[in-house]
Amino acid sequence: MKRWIVALSGIMVVMGPGAIYSYSLFTQPLIASFGWSATTTTWAFALANFFLALGAVIGGFWVDRKGPRGAALAGAALWGAGNILTGTTVMGNGVEALYLCYGIIGGLGCGMAYIAAVSTVLRWFPAARGFGGGLVLAGFGLGAFVYNMLIRSWASYPAIAAQSQAYAVQRAQALSDRVPFVHANYALSSDLVSGLMNVFVTSGVVFLVVGAIFALLLEAPPANDPAYAPVGHQAGTVEMLMTPQFYLLWTMLFINVTAGIIIISNAVPIMSELTSESVGVVTGWYIFLSLFNGLGRIFWGALSDHIGRRLTFAVIFGVQVVVFFALGALHDLVTVSVSFALVLFCYGGGFGSMPAFSSDYFGTKNFGLNYGVTLTAWGLAGLFGPSFVSTIKDLTGSYGAALQPIGIMLLVAIVFPLISEQVTVRAPQTAAQPPNPPVPAAVGHQ
């Protein structure tokens, strides 16, 4: 019973930070409010992902030495404060305030809460680490689904979305006609900009309060209970960094995050461009689609306990190859939505499977810091993916040109998990294994 209470607490701790995946709901409204480019606006999301990884390293070090509560509380406080400060400072201080408050402060808090929850819950499920890791991280993915629903019902958001769509249409037309675009003629009214900033402030207060309450319920398994004791060799971080396995896992995570995050960072405008539907219509669909980010974490994480981590990742990459090569030619709202759902499902699946993959090799004793270091792949992908797709948009006026290069990258990536035994040293025979059932049979590390 205790582990389920901790698991529920972990889910709730990361659900608020999971709203980072809702940033695309704010991309076009921020552009229409302040006249920024897509690249400028998306950099806040990129920075948040980069500093999320740094927060995970800091939080992981904290968790391994002092336990999860302090790190989780600090994470909830920073994530909430980052949103509050965004809403109170951006209007007077510009994009620099957005980068500092949402990107740096919020990102650090997001990462600390994330690693505190996943490292704790994973230790409570020694015999099914794929399921345990996927379960708690489903909360992170589902956070965007819940938040998207709440934002859609926010009193001022429909008007914000409608005016932002009109702004985007006029700006694209001006680019097409090669005529100057006058921001002031189509910008959001001051009342709508204030309403947008109020969304950040209110959200931040809720994130802080809810996150702090559930952070207090996080606790590590009892140290004197042999059922939860680390088994076999427990690699330290320096030792981990000297193994080929670490760099293989890091690269796989980087590629999967890059593919998913170029969709997530600008999901609403990309869907609107492909389908020619309004922002309001697309937002309604994306609220439902964001559910797949969370579901994928449970599904692929649990599946990896049965078919192995390598095969799981190969399938995750393969599904996305098909989607990215086909997506640019799709313009029907249903088929585009199905494609987005598959990308989000696989994106979440990478996160759901990777914690168990890492613990298979390096154990659970130092998992907080070890996996925090692995998550630097997420941080760098968070910089590269959004900046890549937004730069393509600013240069070409379309997001479509970014899709095929990502498909090629994913095609190459299929090879990595399949040949991992040939390109890495033999998996440590003493790596942490749950007492029942034995992990080698499940993950293929014979």
N, C-alpha and C positions, 0 to 999 in steps of 0.2 A: 504493500500500500504506500509506503514511504516514497518509493522511487517514482510512483505515479504523481504524487503531490509535487515532487521536485521537477518532474517532467513538465507538468502543467505550469509550474512557476517559470521554468525556463522558456516555455512557449510564450508566455505573457511578457517576459522581460524583453524578448527580441521582437515582439509584434510591433511595438512602437517604432523602433529603429527600422523595421522592415518598410515603413512608409517612405524610405529613401527611394524605393522603386516607383513611387508615385510622382517623381520629379517631372516626368514628361507632361503631367497635367499643368505644370507651372511654366513650362518652357515658352510656349507661345504667349501666354499672358504677360510674362516678364518682358519679352521682346516688344510686345505692343504697349507696355507701360513706359519703358525707358528707351526704346529705339536701339537696343543692342543687337548685334548679329547673333546668328544661331551658334557660332563658335564661342563667342563671349559668354552667352547664357549657359551653354552646356558645360563650360569649364567649371562651374560651381558643382555640378554633379560629378565631374571627373575628379575634382579635388576631394570631394566627400568620400569617394571610393578609395582614393590614394591614402588619405589620412585614416580611413577605416582600417586599412591594413596596419598602419603604424599603431593605431589604438589597440588592435588585436595583439601585437607584439608586447606592448606595455601591459595590457590586461592579462595576457597569458603568463607573463613573468610574475605578476601579482597573484594570480590564482594559484599557481604552483607553490608559492611560498606562504601565502596568507589565507587562502581559501577564496571562494567565489563572491561572497556578499559585498565586500568592499569594492571590488572591481565592477560588479554589476550596478551598485549604487552610484559610483562615479560615472559609469557609462550612461545611466538614465539621466543623471543631472546634466551632463555635458550635451547629450542629444537634445534634451528639452530646452536647455539654455540657448543652444545654437539656433533653434527655430524661433524662440522668443526674440532673441537679438536680431535675427534676420528681419522679422516683422517690424521692429522698432528702429532700425538703423539704416536700412537700405534706401528709403526715400530721401534721406538727407545726405547720405554718404556714397551712394552709387554702387557699382559692381564690386568695388574693393570690399565693402561691408558684406556683400553676399558671399564672396569668397572666404572671408575670415570667419563669419558666423556660421553659415550653413556648411561650407566646404571643410574648414579646418576644425572649428570647435565641435560642430555637429558630427563630422566624420570620425573624430577621435572617440567621442562618446559612443557612437554606433558600433565601432570595432570593439571597445571594451565590454559593452553589454553582450555582444555577439559571442566573443570567445569565453566569457564567464559562463554563459548558458550552455553552449555546446560542449565545452570540456567537462562540465559538471554532469550533465545528463548522460553523456557517452559512458562515463565511468559507472553509472548505475545500471547499464545494460551490457555486461561483459560478454554474454553469450550471443548477443545480436547487436553488435556495434553499428552496423549499417542501418538497422531500424531505429536504434536510439538516436544516432546523429541525425538521421532524416526526420525523425519525429519532431525534435526540438526546432530544427531549422525550417520545418514546415511553417512554424509560427512566424519566422522572418519573412518567408514568401507570402504567407496569407495576410501579413500586416498590410501589404499594399492593397489587397482585395478589400479588406475592411475599410481602410482609409479612403480608397477610391469611392466606395459607396457613400461614405459620410460626406466627402467633398462634393459629390454630385448633388446631394440634397441640401448643401449649404445655400442659404438664401441668395447670396449675391453671385454665386459661381455661374449659373446659367447665363446671366448678362455678361459676365467677364468672358466666358467662353465664346459667346456670340460675337462680341466686339473684337475679340482677338482673331477670330476667323476672318472677319471682314478686313482687318488690318493685314493679315497674311495674304489674302487674295489680292489686295491692292498693291502690296509690296512686290509680289511675284509678277503681277502685270507690268509694273514699272520696270522691273528687271528685264522682262521679256521684250518690252518696247524700247528699252535702253533710254529711258527718260528719268529725270531726277524723281526721287520719292521723298515727299515732305512728311516727316514723321508726325508733326503736330496736327496735321489734317485728319489723321486716322487713329491717333493714340487713344488709349483708354482714358476716360474722364477721371478727374481727381478722386471722385467718390468710389469708382471701381478700383482704382489703384489702392486706395485706403482699405477697401474691402478685401483685396488680395493680401495685403500685409496683415490684416486681422486674422486671416486664415492661419498664417504662420504662428502668430502669437498664441492664439487659442490652442492650436495643435501642440505647441511646445509645452504649455501648462499641463495638458492631458498626458503627454508623453512622460513628463517628469514625475507626476504623481503616481500614475499607474505603474511605471517602471520601478519606482522606488519601493512601492508596496510589495511587489512580487520578488524583487531582489532580496528582500529580507527573508524569504522562504527558501532561497537556494542554500544548499549545503552539500558537502562532499559525502560519499559513502563512509560508513564507520571504518576507521583504520584497522580495527581489531577483528573485522569480519573477513574470514578467508575467502568468502564468495566474491568479494570485490577487490581482493588484493592483486596488485600487478603480478603477472606471471611471466617468467622468463626474462630475457635481457631487456632492459629499459634504457634506450639510447638517450644521451644528453644532446643538447642542441649542437655543440661543436662536432660531436661524433656524427650526428645526422648530416651536417653540412659536408662531411667528407665522403658521403656515399653517393653513387650514381642514382640510386632510387629517388633521393630527394629531388634532384634536378629533373628527373623524368616526371614525377608527380607535379612539380612546380610548372613545367611547360604545359602539361595537359590541362591544368587548372587555368593557366593564362589564356590558352586558346579557347577553352569553353566559355570563359567569362567575356573575352573580347567579342565573340560571336553574339552572345546574348545581350551584352550591355549596349551594343550599337542599336539594338531594337528597343530596349527598355528606356534608354536615355532620351529617345525622341519618338516613342511609340505612337503617340497621338498624331503628331504631324506627318509621320511616315505613312500611317494608315490613311490619313486624310488625303495625302498626295496620291497614293496608289488607287484609291477608290473614288476620289473626287467627292466624298461625303463631307458634310460639315463637321467641325470640331465637336459640336454637341452630340451628334449621332455617333461619331467614332468613340468619344469618351464613354458613352453608354456601353458600347461593345467592349471597350478595353477594361472596364470595371470587371466584367465577367472573365475576360481572358487572364487577368492577373491572378485568378484563382489557380491557374495551372502552374505557376511558379512554385506555389506551396505544395500542391499535390505531387509534383515531380520529385520533390525532396523525399517524401515518404516512399513513393513507388520505387524509384531507382535505388534508394538506400536499402530498402528491404530486399529488393531483387538481387542486389549485389551480395547479400548474405547467402544466396542460394546458387547463383550462376557464376559468381566470381567478380571481382572488381574490374579485371581486364576486359572481359567480354562486355560488361556493363558499359564501360567507357567507350569501347569501340562502337557499340550500337548507338550510344548517345551522339557521337560524332557523325555516324552514318546517316541518321535521321536528319540531322541539320544540313548535311551536304545537299540532300535532295531539296529541302525547303529553300535554302539560299539560292540555288541555281534556278528554281522555279518562280520565286517570289516576285521578281521584277516584271514577269509577264502576266501576273495575276492582277485583276482590277475589280473583281466582284467582291463585295464586302464579306460574304460568307467564306469564300476560299482564302481570302487574305487573313481573315480572323482565324481560320483553322491553322494556317501556316504560322501565325504569331503564337497560337496556343502550343504548337509543337516546339517552337523555339524556346518558349518560356518553360515548358515541361522539361526539356533537356537541360536548359540552363540551371534550373532548380535541381535537377538530377545530379549534375556535377557536384554541386555543393552538398547534396545529401549523401553521396557516396564517398567523397574525398576524405572526410574525417576518419572513417573506418579504414580506408586504404592507407592513410598515414599511420594509424595506430597498429595496423598489421605489421608494418616494418619496424616502427620505432617505439612501440609500447604506449602505455597510458600514464606512467608516472610523471613524465615531463611533457605531457601532451599539450598543456596550455601554451607554453612558450614555443614548443616545436611546431604546433599547428599555426600559431600566430605568425611565425616566420614563413611558413608555407603560404599563408594568406597574402604575403607581399605580391604574389602573382596576381591576386585580385586587385591590389592597389595599382600596380602598373598597367594592368589591362583596363582598369577604370580610367586611367589617364589616356591611354592610347585609343581605345574603342570610341568613346564619345567625341574626342577631338578629331579622329579620322573621319567619322561620318558627318560631323558638323562642318568640317573643312570642305568635304566633297559637296555638301549642300550649298555653302557660300560660293564655291567656285563654279558650280554647274547649274545651280538653281534647283537641283533634284537630289533626293536621297538614293535613288535607284542605282546610281553608278557605284555605290559602295558595297552592294550585295554580292556580286560575283567574286571579287577578290577574297571576301570572307569565306565564300563557298570553297574556293581553291585551298585556302589555309586549312579548313576543316577536313578536306579530302586527304591532304597530307597527314593530318593528325591521326587518322584512323590507324595508321601503322604503329604509332607509339605504344599503345597498350598491348597490341597483338604481339610485338616483338620484344616486350619488356624483359622477358627472361633471357633473351639473347644479347641485349645491349646493356644489361646491368649485371652486377655481380649476383651470385646466388642469394636469394632472400635469406635473411638471418634465421637460422634454425631455432634460435632461442628467443625470437621475437615474441612479444606479449600475445598470449593466446588465452581465450577464456577456457575454464576447465571443462565446460560442456555446452555445446558440442565443440570439437576442435575446429579452429578457423582454417587451417591449411586445406581441408577438404572443401571448404566453401569458397575460398578466394583463390585457390589454385597456386599457392606458394609452396608447392612440393619441391 
